[in-house]
Amino acid sequence: PLSTLEEEELFHDELEALKLHDVDGLDQIEAAKKMKVSQPTFGRILDKAYKKIAITVVKGKAIKISKK
């Protein structure tokens, strides 16, 4: 059951970066503008999100979406 799994927390900015880049298809420059951050910052946020998702898949963890 889901309640027995360890969790990896995905923060709101990480979820937004995933949406803008992978769902909406924006490049990093346009996505960074929408989030009002620099492109390098956007890249770091996106990298953190990808890493967390990879960890959950490989280690069988649950993804907790943070409302912060």
NORVEN-V517186 format. One record per pair of residues at least 24 apart in sequence whose C-alpha atoms are under 10 Angstrom apart, sorted by the first residue. I is the first residue (numbers start at 1). J is the second residue. Records with the same first field share a line. If there is no record, write none. Layout:
BEGIN
I: J ; J
END
This chain:
BEGIN
2: 61 ; 62 ; 63
3: 62
4: 61 ; 62
5: 56 ; 59 ; 60 ; 61 ; 62 ; 63
6: 56 ; 59 ; 60 ; 61 ; 62 ; 63 ; 64
7: 52 ; 56 ; 60 ; 61 ; 62 ; 63 ; 64 ; 65
8: 52 ; 53 ; 55 ; 56 ; 61 ; 62 ; 63 ; 64 ; 65 ; 66
9: 49 ; 52 ; 53 ; 56 ; 62 ; 63 ; 64 ; 65 ; 66
10: 48 ; 49 ; 50 ; 52 ; 53 ; 63 ; 64 ; 65 ; 66 ; 67 ; 68
11: 45 ; 48 ; 49 ; 64 ; 65 ; 66 ; 67 ; 68
12: 65 ; 66 ; 67 ; 68
13: 42 ; 45 ; 46 ; 49 ; 66 ; 67 ; 68
14: 42 ; 44 ; 45 ; 46 ; 47 ; 48 ; 49 ; 50 ; 52 ; 65 ; 66
15: 45 ; 46 ; 49 ; 50 ; 65 ; 66
16: 45 ; 46 ; 49
17: 42 ; 43 ; 44 ; 45 ; 46 ; 47 ; 49
18: 45 ; 46 ; 47 ; 49 ; 50
19: 46
20: 46
21: 46
22: 46
END
